[in-house]
Amino acid sequence: MVELLVQHGADTNTLDIQCQTPLHVVAANNAVGSVHCLLSIIDDVNVADQSRRTALHHAAYHRHSQVAIYQIFHQVV
């Protein structure tokens, strides 16, 4: 779904009321495929929300280990 939205011009850097990007939301909701899609197209994976948490923080907090590990390896490479 995220890929389809992006193909039709969705802004991957938009912020919601809590200053969260789409990456924050999909990471918090364990949407591995959506995380993979967004990480391949966004410039800055370390954007912090109003609580100063990144998408990686949200994945770790919710114990979504696959999402967290994927984000860590994406940042290293």
N, CA, C and O atoms as a Tripos MOL2 file, in Angstrom:
@<TRIPOS>MOLECULE
protein
  308   307    77     0     0
PROTEIN
NO_CHARGES

@<TRIPOS>ATOM
      1 N           0.8170   -1.1920    0.0000 N.3       1 MET1
      2 CA          0.0000    0.0000    0.0000 C.3       1 MET1
      3 C           0.8640    1.2620    0.0000 C.2       1 MET1
      4 O           0.5730    2.2140   -0.7240 O.2       1 MET1
      5 N           1.9160    1.2710    0.8020 N.am      2 VAL2
      6 CA          2.7990    2.4410    0.8590 C.3       2 VAL2
      7 C           3.4260    2.6830   -0.5080 C.2       2 VAL2
      8 O           3.5090    3.8240   -0.9640 O.2       2 VAL2
      9 N           3.8610    1.6240   -1.1510 N.am      3 GLU3
     10 CA          4.4770    1.7700   -2.4720 C.3       3 GLU3
     11 C           3.5000    2.3960   -3.4660 C.2       3 GLU3
     12 O           3.8870    3.2500   -4.2630 O.2       3 GLU3
     13 N           2.2520    1.9780   -3.4230 N.am      4 LEU4
     14 CA          1.2300    2.5340   -4.3060 C.3       4 LEU4
     15 C           1.0120    4.0180   -4.0190 C.2       4 LEU4
     16 O           0.8960    4.8220   -4.9450 O.2       4 LEU4
     17 N           0.9590    4.3740   -2.7610 N.am      5 LEU5
     18 CA          0.7900    5.7820   -2.3850 C.3       5 LEU5
     19 C           1.9640    6.6240   -2.8660 C.2       5 LEU5
     20 O           1.7770    7.7300   -3.3720 O.2       5 LEU5
     21 N           3.1630    6.1020   -2.7080 N.am      6 VAL6
     22 CA          4.3600    6.8170   -3.1490 C.3       6 VAL6
     23 C           4.3440    6.9870   -4.6650 C.2       6 VAL6
     24 O           4.6740    8.0560   -5.1770 O.2       6 VAL6
     25 N           3.9610    5.9340   -5.3780 N.am      7 GLN7
     26 CA          3.8900    6.0140   -6.8410 C.3       7 GLN7
     27 C           2.9120    7.0870   -7.3050 C.2       7 GLN7
     28 O           3.0530    7.6360   -8.3980 O.2       7 GLN7
     29 N           1.9310    7.3770   -6.4770 N.am      8 HIS8
     30 CA          0.9400    8.3850   -6.8320 C.3       8 HIS8
     31 C           1.2000    9.7370   -6.1570 C.2       8 HIS8
     32 O           0.3030   10.5740   -6.0590 O.2       8 HIS8
     33 N           2.4280    9.9340   -5.6970 N.am      9 GLY9
     34 CA          2.8380   11.2490   -5.2260 C.3       9 GLY9
     35 C           2.7240   11.5270   -3.7460 C.2       9 GLY9
     36 O           2.8380   12.6830   -3.3380 O.2       9 GLY9
     37 N           2.5040   10.5200   -2.9280 N.am     10 ALA10
     38 CA          2.4160   10.7580   -1.4780 C.3      10 ALA10
     39 C           3.7530   11.2900   -0.9530 C.2      10 ALA10
     40 O           4.8200   10.8390   -1.3690 O.2      10 ALA10
     41 N           3.6780   12.2320   -0.0540 N.am     11 ASP11
     42 CA          4.8690   12.8390    0.5420 C.3      11 ASP11
     43 C           5.3470   11.9740    1.7000 C.2      11 ASP11
     44 O           4.6700   11.8660    2.7220 O.2      11 ASP11
     45 N           6.5000   11.3680    1.5410 N.am     12 THR12
     46 CA          7.0400   10.4670    2.5730 C.3      12 THR12
     47 C           7.6740   11.2270    3.7290 C.2      12 THR12
     48 O           8.0550   10.6250    4.7330 O.2      12 THR12
     49 N           7.7870   12.5350    3.5970 N.am     13 ASN13
     50 CA          8.3850   13.3450    4.6660 C.3      13 ASN13
     51 C           7.3530   14.1530    5.4400 C.2      13 ASN13
     52 O           7.7160   14.9490    6.3060 O.2      13 ASN13
     53 N           6.0820   13.9600    5.1430 N.am     14 THR14
     54 CA          5.0410   14.7150    5.8240 C.3      14 THR14
     55 C           5.0140   14.3670    7.3090 C.2      14 THR14
     56 O           5.3490   13.2480    7.6980 O.2      14 THR14
     57 N           4.6180   15.3200    8.1230 N.am     15 LEU15
     58 CA          4.5590   15.1250    9.5730 C.3      15 LEU15
     59 C           3.1160   15.1930   10.0460 C.2      15 LEU15
     60 O           2.3290   16.0020    9.5540 O.2      15 LEU15
     61 N           2.7740   14.3390   11.0030 N.am     16 ASP16
     62 CA          1.4410   14.4140   11.5980 C.3      16 ASP16
     63 C           1.4780   15.3590   12.7960 C.2      16 ASP16
     64 O           2.4700   16.0580   13.0010 O.2      16 ASP16
     65 N           0.4270   15.3850   13.5710 N.am     17 ILE17
     66 CA          0.3180   16.3110   14.6950 C.3      17 ILE17
     67 C           1.3790   16.0660   15.7840 C.2      17 ILE17
     68 O           1.6930   16.9650   16.5640 O.2      17 ILE17
     69 N           1.9180   14.8560   15.8260 N.am     18 GLN18
     70 CA          2.9650   14.5230   16.8000 C.3      18 GLN18
     71 C           4.3520   14.5840   16.1710 C.2      18 GLN18
     72 O           5.3290   14.1020   16.7440 O.2      18 GLN18
     73 N           4.4220   15.1810   14.9890 N.am     19 CYS19
     74 CA          5.6700   15.3080   14.2240 C.3      19 CYS19
     75 C           6.2480   13.9540   13.8330 C.2      19 CYS19
     76 O           7.4650   13.7820   13.7650 O.2      19 CYS19
     77 N           5.3710   13.0070   13.5810 N.am     20 GLN20
     78 CA          5.8140   11.6860   13.1400 C.3      20 GLN20
     79 C           5.6750   11.5730   11.6320 C.2      20 GLN20
     80 O           4.6940   12.0220   11.0400 O.2      20 GLN20
     81 N           6.6790   10.9640   11.0300 N.am     21 THR21
     82 CA          6.6680   10.7040    9.5970 C.3      21 THR21
     83 C           5.9700    9.3700    9.3410 C.2      21 THR21
     84 O           5.6960    8.6210   10.2800 O.2      21 THR21
     85 N           5.6820    9.0720    8.0790 N.am     22 PRO22
     86 CA          5.1340    7.7470    7.7760 C.3      22 PRO22
     87 C           6.0350    6.6090    8.2820 C.2      22 PRO22
     88 O           5.5360    5.5530    8.6700 O.2      22 PRO22
     89 N           7.3560    6.8200    8.2790 N.am     23 LEU23
     90 CA          8.2640    5.7780    8.7790 C.3      23 LEU23
     91 C           8.0330    5.5240   10.2650 C.2      23 LEU23
     92 O           8.0670    4.3700   10.6930 O.2      23 LEU23
     93 N           7.8040    6.5460   11.0500 N.am     24 HIS24
     94 CA          7.4940    6.3650   12.4690 C.3      24 HIS24
     95 C           6.2690    5.4610   12.6280 C.2      24 HIS24
     96 O           6.2640    4.5250   13.4280 O.2      24 HIS24
     97 N           5.2380    5.7640   11.8490 N.am     25 VAL25
     98 CA          3.9660    5.0520   11.9740 C.3      25 VAL25
     99 C           4.1020    3.5890   11.5770 C.2      25 VAL25
    100 O           3.6300    2.7080   12.2950 O.2      25 VAL25
    101 N           4.7410    3.3190   10.4420 N.am     26 VAL26
    102 CA          4.8530    1.9130   10.0130 C.3      26 VAL26
    103 C           5.7950    1.1280   10.9200 C.2      26 VAL26
    104 O           5.5860   -0.0670   11.1330 O.2      26 VAL26
    105 N           6.8240    1.7730   11.4570 N.am     27 ALA27
    106 CA          7.7290    1.0860   12.3790 C.3      27 ALA27
    107 C           7.0100    0.7320   13.6770 C.2      27 ALA27
    108 O           7.1970   -0.3610   14.2120 O.2      27 ALA27
    109 N           6.1990    1.6410   14.1800 N.am     28 ALA28
    110 CA          5.4520    1.3970   15.4160 C.3      28 ALA28
    111 C           4.3980    0.3140   15.2380 C.2      28 ALA28
    112 O           3.9930   -0.3340   16.2030 O.2      28 ALA28
    113 N           3.9550    0.1200   13.9960 N.am     29 ASN29
    114 CA          2.8990   -0.8590   13.7220 C.3      29 ASN29
    115 C           3.4200   -2.1550   13.1080 C.2      29 ASN29
    116 O           2.6360   -2.9800   12.6390 O.2      29 ASN29
    117 N           4.7310   -2.3350   13.1090 N.am     30 ASN30
    118 CA          5.3630   -3.5850   12.6690 C.3      30 ASN30
    119 C           5.0530   -3.9200   11.2100 C.2      30 ASN30
    120 O           4.9000   -5.0880   10.8510 O.2      30 ASN30
    121 N           4.9640   -2.8980   10.3860 N.am     31 ALA31
    122 CA          4.7000   -3.0950    8.9640 C.3      31 ALA31
    123 C           6.0320   -3.2150    8.2230 C.2      31 ALA31
    124 O           6.5230   -2.2490    7.6400 O.2      31 ALA31
    125 N           6.5990   -4.4030    8.2570 N.am     32 VAL32
    126 CA          7.9470   -4.6450    7.7370 C.3      32 VAL32
    127 C           8.0640   -4.2540    6.2630 C.2      32 VAL32
    128 O           9.0240   -3.5880    5.8760 O.2      32 VAL32
    129 N           7.1110   -4.6560    5.4520 N.am     33 GLY33
    130 CA          7.1640   -4.3320    4.0290 C.3      33 GLY33
    131 C           7.1370   -2.8360    3.7790 C.2      33 GLY33
    132 O           7.8410   -2.3360    2.9010 O.2      33 GLY33
    133 N           6.3370   -2.1270    4.5390 N.am     34 SER34
    134 CA          6.2510   -0.6760    4.4010 C.3      34 SER34
    135 C           7.5340   -0.0030    4.8760 C.2      34 SER34
    136 O           7.9710    0.9870    4.2880 O.2      34 SER34
    137 N           8.1340   -0.5320    5.9310 N.am     35 VAL35
    138 CA          9.4250   -0.0030    6.4010 C.3      35 VAL35
    139 C          10.4580   -0.1790    5.2980 C.2      35 VAL35
    140 O          11.2040    0.7500    4.9900 O.2      35 VAL35
    141 N          10.5060   -1.3570    4.7080 N.am     36 HIS36
    142 CA         11.4500   -1.6430    3.6300 C.3      36 HIS36
    143 C          11.2550   -0.6470    2.4800 C.2      36 HIS36
    144 O          12.2270   -0.0920    1.9670 O.2      36 HIS36
    145 N          10.0290   -0.4260    2.0840 N.am     37 CYS37
    146 CA          9.7180    0.4980    0.9940 C.3      37 CYS37
    147 C          10.1750    1.9180    1.3380 C.2      37 CYS37
    148 O          10.8490    2.5610    0.5330 O.2      37 CYS37
    149 N           9.8180    2.4010    2.5030 N.am     38 LEU38
    150 CA         10.1610    3.7760    2.8720 C.3      38 LEU38
    151 C          11.6630    3.9730    3.0390 C.2      38 LEU38
    152 O          12.1960    5.0140    2.6550 O.2      38 LEU38
    153 N          12.3460    2.9910    3.6030 N.am     39 LEU39
    154 CA         13.7880    3.1360    3.7820 C.3      39 LEU39
    155 C          14.5210    3.2200    2.4510 C.2      39 LEU39
    156 O          15.6120    3.7850    2.3740 O.2      39 LEU39
    157 N          13.9330    2.6670    1.4200 N.am     40 SER40
    158 CA         14.5900    2.7060    0.1120 C.3      40 SER40
    159 C          14.4200    4.0510   -0.5850 C.2      40 SER40
    160 O          15.0960    4.3130   -1.5800 O.2      40 SER40
    161 N          13.5300    4.9150   -0.0830 N.am     41 ILE41
    162 CA         13.2790    6.1730   -0.7950 C.3      41 ILE41
    163 C          13.4550    7.4430    0.0350 C.2      41 ILE41
    164 O          13.5950    8.5230   -0.5380 O.2      41 ILE41
    165 N          13.4520    7.3480    1.3590 N.am     42 ILE42
    166 CA         13.5780    8.5770    2.1500 C.3      42 ILE42
    167 C          15.0390    8.9360    2.3760 C.2      42 ILE42
    168 O          15.9200    8.0770    2.3400 O.2      42 ILE42
    169 N          15.2750   10.2070    2.6050 N.am     43 ASP43
    170 CA         16.6390   10.6900    2.7790 C.3      43 ASP43
    171 C          17.1480   10.5530    4.2120 C.2      43 ASP43
    172 O          18.2900   10.1500    4.4300 O.2      43 ASP43
    173 N          16.3150   10.8820    5.1730 N.am     44 ASP44
    174 CA         16.7650   10.9190    6.5670 C.3      44 ASP44
    175 C          15.9190    9.9820    7.4270 C.2      44 ASP44
    176 O          14.7560   10.2680    7.7100 O.2      44 ASP44
    177 N          16.5100    8.8710    7.8370 N.am     45 VAL45
    178 CA         15.7900    7.8950    8.6640 C.3      45 VAL45
    179 C          15.8210    8.2610   10.1370 C.2      45 VAL45
    180 O          15.1830    7.6010   10.9570 O.2      45 VAL45
    181 N          16.5550    9.3020   10.4740 N.am     46 ASN46
    182 CA         16.7270    9.6780   11.8800 C.3      46 ASN46
    183 C          15.9130   10.8880   12.2950 C.2      46 ASN46
    184 O          16.2630   11.5680   13.2600 O.2      46 ASN46
    185 N          14.8450   11.1640   11.5900 N.am     47 VAL47
    186 CA         13.9640   12.2670   11.9720 C.3      47 VAL47
    187 C          13.3070   11.9150   13.3040 C.2      47 VAL47
    188 O          12.7800   10.8160   13.4720 O.2      47 VAL47
    189 N          13.3420   12.8440   14.2380 N.am     48 ALA48
    190 CA         12.7500   12.6190   15.5550 C.3      48 ALA48
    191 C          11.3800   13.2890   15.6280 C.2      48 ALA48
    192 O          11.1520   14.3410   15.0310 O.2      48 ALA48
    193 N          10.4830   12.6610   16.3680 N.am     49 ASP49
    194 CA          9.1500   13.2320   16.5580 C.3      49 ASP49
    195 C           9.1930   14.2360   17.7070 C.2      49 ASP49
    196 O          10.2720   14.5670   18.1980 O.2      49 ASP49
    197 N           8.0400   14.7180   18.1340 N.am     50 GLN50
    198 CA          8.0150   15.7400   19.1940 C.3      50 GLN50
    199 C           8.5260   15.2100   20.5340 C.2      50 GLN50
    200 O           8.8810   15.9950   21.4130 O.2      50 GLN50
    201 N           8.5640   13.8950   20.6960 N.am     51 SER51
    202 CA          9.1200   13.2900   21.9130 C.3      51 SER51
    203 C          10.5880   12.9210   21.7370 C.2      51 SER51
    204 O          11.1770   12.2600   22.5930 O.2      51 SER51
    205 N          11.1710   13.3500   20.6280 N.am     52 ARG52
    206 CA         12.5680   13.0960   20.2700 C.3      52 ARG52
    207 C          12.8590   11.6200   20.0240 C.2      52 ARG52
    208 O          13.9560   11.1350   20.3030 O.2      52 ARG52
    209 N          11.8630   10.9150   19.5000 N.am     53 ARG53
    210 CA         12.0280    9.4930   19.1810 C.3      53 ARG53
    211 C          12.0510    9.3140   17.6640 C.2      53 ARG53
    212 O          11.2690    9.9200   16.9320 O.2      53 ARG53
    213 N          12.9640    8.4700   17.2240 N.am     54 THR54
    214 CA         13.0310    8.1320   15.8090 C.3      54 THR54
    215 C          12.1470    6.9140   15.5420 C.2      54 THR54
    216 O          11.5850    6.3280   16.4680 O.2      54 THR54
    217 N          12.0330    6.5470   14.2870 N.am     55 ALA55
    218 CA         11.2770    5.3430   13.9310 C.3      55 ALA55
    219 C          11.8980    4.1110   14.5920 C.2      55 ALA55
    220 O          11.1810    3.1970   15.0000 O.2      55 ALA55
    221 N          13.2140    4.0850   14.6970 N.am     56 LEU56
    222 CA         13.8890    2.9670   15.3630 C.3      56 LEU56
    223 C          13.4770    2.8890   16.8300 C.2      56 LEU56
    224 O          13.2440    1.7960   17.3470 O.2      56 LEU56
    225 N          13.3850    4.0160   17.4960 N.am     57 HIS57
    226 CA         12.9210    4.0250   18.8890 C.3      57 HIS57
    227 C          11.5270    3.4110   19.0000 C.2      57 HIS57
    228 O          11.2640    2.6160   19.9030 O.2      57 HIS57
    229 N          10.6380    3.7820   18.0820 N.am     58 HIS58
    230 CA          9.2690    3.2630   18.1180 C.3      58 HIS58
    231 C           9.2540    1.7500   17.9010 C.2      58 HIS58
    232 O           8.5290    1.0320   18.5900 O.2      58 HIS58
    233 N          10.0400    1.2700   16.9600 N.am     59 ALA59
    234 CA         10.0900   -0.1730   16.7060 C.3      59 ALA59
    235 C          10.6170   -0.9150   17.9410 C.2      59 ALA59
    236 O          10.0750   -1.9500   18.3280 O.2      59 ALA59
    237 N          11.6670   -0.3820   18.5470 N.am     60 ALA60
    238 CA         12.2390   -1.0290   19.7290 C.3      60 ALA60
    239 C          11.2710   -0.9890   20.9100 C.2      60 ALA60
    240 O          11.1110   -1.9830   21.6180 O.2      60 ALA60
    241 N          10.6300    0.1510   21.1190 N.am     61 TYR61
    242 CA          9.6780    0.2960   22.2250 C.3      61 TYR61
    243 C           8.5410   -0.7230   22.1180 C.2      61 TYR61
    244 O           8.1130   -1.2930   23.1220 O.2      61 TYR61
    245 N           8.0620   -0.9440   20.9090 N.am     62 HIS62
    246 CA          6.9600   -1.8790   20.6950 C.3      62 HIS62
    247 C           7.4370   -3.3240   20.4910 C.2      62 HIS62
    248 O           6.6450   -4.2220   20.2040 O.2      62 HIS62
    249 N           8.7390   -3.5200   20.6460 N.am     63 ARG63
    250 CA          9.3640   -4.8490   20.5350 C.3      63 ARG63
    251 C           9.1720   -5.4860   19.1610 C.2      63 ARG63
    252 O           8.9450   -6.6900   19.0380 O.2      63 ARG63
    253 N           9.2670   -4.6620   18.1550 N.am     64 HIS64
    254 CA          9.1900   -5.1460   16.7750 C.3      64 HIS64
    255 C          10.6270   -5.3650   16.2940 C.2      64 HIS64
    256 O          11.1920   -4.5440   15.5710 O.2      64 HIS64
    257 N          11.1930   -6.4780   16.7090 N.am     65 SER65
    258 CA         12.6140   -6.7250   16.4760 C.3      65 SER65
    259 C          12.9810   -6.7850   15.0020 C.2      65 SER65
    260 O          14.0420   -6.2910   14.6220 O.2      65 SER65
    261 N          12.1440   -7.3710   14.1650 N.am     66 GLN66
    262 CA         12.4770   -7.4670   12.7440 C.3      66 GLN66
    263 C          12.5640   -6.0740   12.1190 C.2      66 GLN66
    264 O          13.4670   -5.7950   11.3310 O.2      66 GLN66
    265 N          11.6330   -5.2150   12.4730 N.am     67 VAL67
    266 CA         11.6460   -3.8420   11.9620 C.3      67 VAL67
    267 C          12.8720   -3.1030   12.4900 C.2      67 VAL67
    268 O          13.5410   -2.4010   11.7320 O.2      67 VAL67
    269 N          13.1690   -3.2490   13.7570 N.am     68 ALA68
    270 CA         14.3190   -2.5670   14.3590 C.3      68 ALA68
    271 C          15.6250   -3.0360   13.7240 C.2      68 ALA68
    272 O          16.4680   -2.2140   13.3640 O.2      68 ALA68
    273 N          15.7950   -4.3260   13.5860 N.am     69 ILE69
    274 CA         17.0220   -4.8650   12.9930 C.3      69 ILE69
    275 C          17.1670   -4.3870   11.5540 C.2      69 ILE69
    276 O          18.2610   -4.0110   11.1320 O.2      69 ILE69
    277 N          16.0890   -4.3990   10.8100 N.am     70 TYR70
    278 CA         16.1520   -3.9420    9.4290 C.3      70 TYR70
    279 C          16.5850   -2.4780    9.3670 C.2      70 TYR70
    280 O          17.4000   -2.1090    8.5210 O.2      70 TYR70
    281 N          16.0510   -1.6500   10.2500 N.am     71 GLN71
    282 CA         16.4300   -0.2360   10.2640 C.3      71 GLN71
    283 C          17.9000   -0.0600   10.6330 C.2      71 GLN71
    284 O          18.5920    0.7730   10.0480 O.2      71 GLN71
    285 N          18.3730   -0.8290   11.5870 N.am     72 ILE72
    286 CA         19.7810   -0.7230   11.9880 C.3      72 ILE72
    287 C          20.6930   -1.0830   10.8340 C.2      72 ILE72
    288 O          21.6470   -0.3590   10.5520 O.2      72 ILE72
    289 N          20.4180   -2.1900   10.1600 N.am     73 PHE73
    290 CA         21.2670   -2.5930    9.0450 C.3      73 PHE73
    291 C          21.1700   -1.6130    7.8910 C.2      73 PHE73
    292 O          22.1570   -1.3950    7.1890 O.2      73 PHE73
    293 N          20.0140   -1.0210    7.6780 N.am     74 HIS74
    294 CA         19.8620   -0.0330    6.6130 C.3      74 HIS74
    295 C          20.7290    1.1980    6.9010 C.2      74 HIS74
    296 O          21.3130    1.7710    5.9810 O.2      74 HIS74
    297 N          20.8150    1.6010    8.1510 N.am     75 GLN75
    298 CA         21.5950    2.7800    8.5220 C.3      75 GLN75
    299 C          23.0860    2.5080    8.4050 C.2      75 GLN75
    300 O          23.8580    3.4130    8.0900 O.2      75 GLN75
    301 N          23.4970    1.2740    8.6560 N.am     76 VAL76
    302 CA         24.9170    0.9240    8.6170 C.3      76 VAL76
    303 C          25.4210    0.8930    7.1850 C.2      76 VAL76
    304 O          26.5400    1.3180    6.9020 O.2      76 VAL76
    305 N          24.5880    0.3880    6.2850 N.am     77 VAL77
    306 CA         25.0110    0.2280    4.8890 C.3      77 VAL77
    307 C          24.9550    1.4900    4.1460 C.2      77 VAL77
    308 O          25.2790    1.5230    2.9580 O.2      77 VAL77
@<TRIPOS>BOND
     1     1     2 1
     2     2     3 1
     3     3     4 2
     4     3     5 am
     5     5     6 1
     6     6     7 1
     7     7     8 2
     8     7     9 am
     9     9    10 1
    10    10    11 1
    11    11    12 2
    12    11    13 am
    13    13    14 1
    14    14    15 1
    15    15    16 2
    16    15    17 am
    17    17    18 1
    18    18    19 1
    19    19    20 2
    20    19    21 am
    21    21    22 1
    22    22    23 1
    23    23    24 2
    24    23    25 am
    25    25    26 1
    26    26    27 1
    27    27    28 2
    28    27    29 am
    29    29    30 1
    30    30    31 1
    31    31    32 2
    32    31    33 am
    33    33    34 1
    34    34    35 1
    35    35    36 2
    36    35    37 am
    37    37    38 1
    38    38    39 1
    39    39    40 2
    40    39    41 am
    41    41    42 1
    42    42    43 1
    43    43    44 2
    44    43    45 am
    45    45    46 1
    46    46    47 1
    47    47    48 2
    48    47    49 am
    49    49    50 1
    50    50    51 1
    51    51    52 2
    52    51    53 am
    53    53    54 1
    54    54    55 1
    55    55    56 2
    56    55    57 am
    57    57    58 1
    58    58    59 1
    59    59    60 2
    60    59    61 am
    61    61    62 1
    62    62    63 1
    63    63    64 2
    64    63    65 am
    65    65    66 1
    66    66    67 1
    67    67    68 2
    68    67    69 am
    69    69    70 1
    70    70    71 1
    71    71    72 2
    72    71    73 am
    73    73    74 1
    74    74    75 1
    75    75    76 2
    76    75    77 am
    77    77    78 1
    78    78    79 1
    79    79    80 2
    80    79    81 am
    81    81    82 1
    82    82    83 1
    83    83    84 2
    84    83    85 am
    85    85    86 1
    86    86    87 1
    87    87    88 2
    88    87    89 am
    89    89    90 1
    90    90    91 1
    91    91    92 2
    92    91    93 am
    93    93    94 1
    94    94    95 1
    95    95    96 2
    96    95    97 am
    97    97    98 1
    98    98    99 1
    99    99   100 2
   100    99   101 am
   101   101   102 1
   102   102   103 1
   103   103   104 2
   104   103   105 am
   105   105   106 1
   106   106   107 1
   107   107   108 2
   108   107   109 am
   109   109   110 1
   110   110   111 1
   111   111   112 2
   112   111   113 am
   113   113   114 1
   114   114   115 1
   115   115   116 2
   116   115   117 am
   117   117   118 1
   118   118   119 1
   119   119   120 2
   120   119   121 am
   121   121   122 1
   122   122   123 1
   123   123   124 2
   124   123   125 am
   125   125   126 1
   126   126   127 1
   127   127   128 2
   128   127   129 am
   129   129   130 1
   130   130   131 1
   131   131   132 2
   132   131   133 am
   133   133   134 1
   134   134   135 1
   135   135   136 2
   136   135   137 am
   137   137   138 1
   138   138   139 1
   139   139   140 2
   140   139   141 am
   141   141   142 1
   142   142   143 1
   143   143   144 2
   144   143   145 am
   145   145   146 1
   146   146   147 1
   147   147   148 2
   148   147   149 am
   149   149   150 1
   150   150   151 1
   151   151   152 2
   152   151   153 am
   153   153   154 1
   154   154   155 1
   155   155   156 2
   156   155   157 am
   157   157   158 1
   158   158   159 1
   159   159   160 2
   160   159   161 am
   161   161   162 1
   162   162   163 1
   163   163   164 2
   164   163   165 am
   165   165   166 1
   166   166   167 1
   167   167   168 2
   168   167   169 am
   169   169   170 1
   170   170   171 1
   171   171   172 2
   172   171   173 am
   173   173   174 1
   174   174   175 1
   175   175   176 2
   176   175   177 am
   177   177   178 1
   178   178   179 1
   179   179   180 2
   180   179   181 am
   181   181   182 1
   182   182   183 1
   183   183   184 2
   184   183   185 am
   185   185   186 1
   186   186   187 1
   187   187   188 2
   188   187   189 am
   189   189   190 1
   190   190   191 1
   191   191   192 2
   192   191   193 am
   193   193   194 1
   194   194   195 1
   195   195   196 2
   196   195   197 am
   197   197   198 1
   198   198   199 1
   199   199   200 2
   200   199   201 am
   201   201   202 1
   202   202   203 1
   203   203   204 2
   204   203   205 am
   205   205   206 1
   206   206   207 1
   207   207   208 2
   208   207   209 am
   209   209   210 1
   210   210   211 1
   211   211   212 2
   212   211   213 am
   213   213   214 1
   214   214   215 1
   215   215   216 2
   216   215   217 am
   217   217   218 1
   218   218   219 1
   219   219   220 2
   220   219   221 am
   221   221   222 1
   222   222   223 1
   223   223   224 2
   224   223   225 am
   225   225   226 1
   226   226   227 1
   227   227   228 2
   228   227   229 am
   229   229   230 1
   230   230   231 1
   231   231   232 2
   232   231   233 am
   233   233   234 1
   234   234   235 1
   235   235   236 2
   236   235   237 am
   237   237   238 1
   238   238   239 1
   239   239   240 2
   240   239   241 am
   241   241   242 1
   242   242   243 1
   243   243   244 2
   244   243   245 am
   245   245   246 1
   246   246   247 1
   247   247   248 2
   248   247   249 am
   249   249   250 1
   250   250   251 1
   251   251   252 2
   252   251   253 am
   253   253   254 1
   254   254   255 1
   255   255   256 2
   256   255   257 am
   257   257   258 1
   258   258   259 1
   259   259   260 2
   260   259   261 am
   261   261   262 1
   262   262   263 1
   263   263   264 2
   264   263   265 am
   265   265   266 1
   266   266   267 1
   267   267   268 2
   268   267   269 am
   269   269   270 1
   270   270   271 1
   271   271   272 2
   272   271   273 am
   273   273   274 1
   274   274   275 1
   275   275   276 2
   276   275   277 am
   277   277   278 1
   278   278   279 1
   279   279   280 2
   280   279   281 am
   281   281   282 1
   282   282   283 1
   283   283   284 2
   284   283   285 am
   285   285   286 1
   286   286   287 1
   287   287   288 2
   288   287   289 am
   289   289   290 1
   290   290   291 1
   291   291   292 2
   292   291   293 am
   293   293   294 1
   294   294   295 1
   295   295   296 2
   296   295   297 am
   297   297   298 1
   298   298   299 1
   299   299   300 2
   300   299   301 am
   301   301   302 1
   302   302   303 1
   303   303   304 2
   304   303   305 am
   305   305   306 1
   306   306   307 1
   307   307   308 2
@<TRIPOS>SUBSTRUCTURE
     1 MET1         2 RESIDUE 1 A MET
     2 VAL2         6 RESIDUE 1 A VAL
     3 GLU3        10 RESIDUE 1 A GLU
     4 LEU4        14 RESIDUE 1 A LEU
     5 LEU5        18 RESIDUE 1 A LEU
     6 VAL6        22 RESIDUE 1 A VAL
     7 GLN7        26 RESIDUE 1 A GLN
     8 HIS8        30 RESIDUE 1 A HIS
     9 GLY9        34 RESIDUE 1 A GLY
    10 ALA10       38 RESIDUE 1 A ALA
    11 ASP11       42 RESIDUE 1 A ASP
    12 THR12       46 RESIDUE 1 A THR
    13 ASN13       50 RESIDUE 1 A ASN
    14 THR14       54 RESIDUE 1 A THR
    15 LEU15       58 RESIDUE 1 A LEU
    16 ASP16       62 RESIDUE 1 A ASP
    17 ILE17       66 RESIDUE 1 A ILE
    18 GLN18       70 RESIDUE 1 A GLN
    19 CYS19       74 RESIDUE 1 A CYS
    20 GLN20       78 RESIDUE 1 A GLN
    21 THR21       82 RESIDUE 1 A THR
    22 PRO22       86 RESIDUE 1 A PRO
    23 LEU23       90 RESIDUE 1 A LEU
    24 HIS24       94 RESIDUE 1 A HIS
    25 VAL25       98 RESIDUE 1 A VAL
    26 VAL26      102 RESIDUE 1 A VAL
    27 ALA27      106 RESIDUE 1 A ALA
    28 ALA28      110 RESIDUE 1 A ALA
    29 ASN29      114 RESIDUE 1 A ASN
    30 ASN30      118 RESIDUE 1 A ASN
    31 ALA31      122 RESIDUE 1 A ALA
    32 VAL32      126 RESIDUE 1 A VAL
    33 GLY33      130 RESIDUE 1 A GLY
    34 SER34      134 RESIDUE 1 A SER
    35 VAL35      138 RESIDUE 1 A VAL
    36 HIS36      142 RESIDUE 1 A HIS
    37 CYS37      146 RESIDUE 1 A CYS
    38 LEU38      150 RESIDUE 1 A LEU
    39 LEU39      154 RESIDUE 1 A LEU
    40 SER40      158 RESIDUE 1 A SER
    41 ILE41      162 RESIDUE 1 A ILE
    42 ILE42      166 RESIDUE 1 A ILE
    43 ASP43      170 RESIDUE 1 A ASP
    44 ASP44      174 RESIDUE 1 A ASP
    45 VAL45      178 RESIDUE 1 A VAL
    46 ASN46      182 RESIDUE 1 A ASN
    47 VAL47      186 RESIDUE 1 A VAL
    48 ALA48      190 RESIDUE 1 A ALA
    49 ASP49      194 RESIDUE 1 A ASP
    50 GLN50      198 RESIDUE 1 A GLN
    51 SER51      202 RESIDUE 1 A SER
    52 ARG52      206 RESIDUE 1 A ARG
    53 ARG53      210 RESIDUE 1 A ARG
    54 THR54      214 RESIDUE 1 A THR
    55 ALA55      218 RESIDUE 1 A ALA
    56 LEU56      222 RESIDUE 1 A LEU
    57 HIS57      226 RESIDUE 1 A HIS
    58 HIS58      230 RESIDUE 1 A HIS
    59 ALA59      234 RESIDUE 1 A ALA
    60 ALA60      238 RESIDUE 1 A ALA
    61 TYR61      242 RESIDUE 1 A TYR
    62 HIS62      246 RESIDUE 1 A HIS
    63 ARG63      250 RESIDUE 1 A ARG
    64 HIS64      254 RESIDUE 1 A HIS
    65 SER65      258 RESIDUE 1 A SER
    66 GLN66      262 RESIDUE 1 A GLN
    67 VAL67      266 RESIDUE 1 A VAL
    68 ALA68      270 RESIDUE 1 A ALA
    69 ILE69      274 RESIDUE 1 A ILE
    70 TYR70      278 RESIDUE 1 A TYR
    71 GLN71      282 RESIDUE 1 A GLN
    72 ILE72      286 RESIDUE 1 A ILE
    73 PHE73      290 RESIDUE 1 A PHE
    74 HIS74      294 RESIDUE 1 A HIS
    75 GLN75      298 RESIDUE 1 A GLN
    76 VAL76      302 RESIDUE 1 A VAL
    77 VAL77      306 RESIDUE 1 A VAL
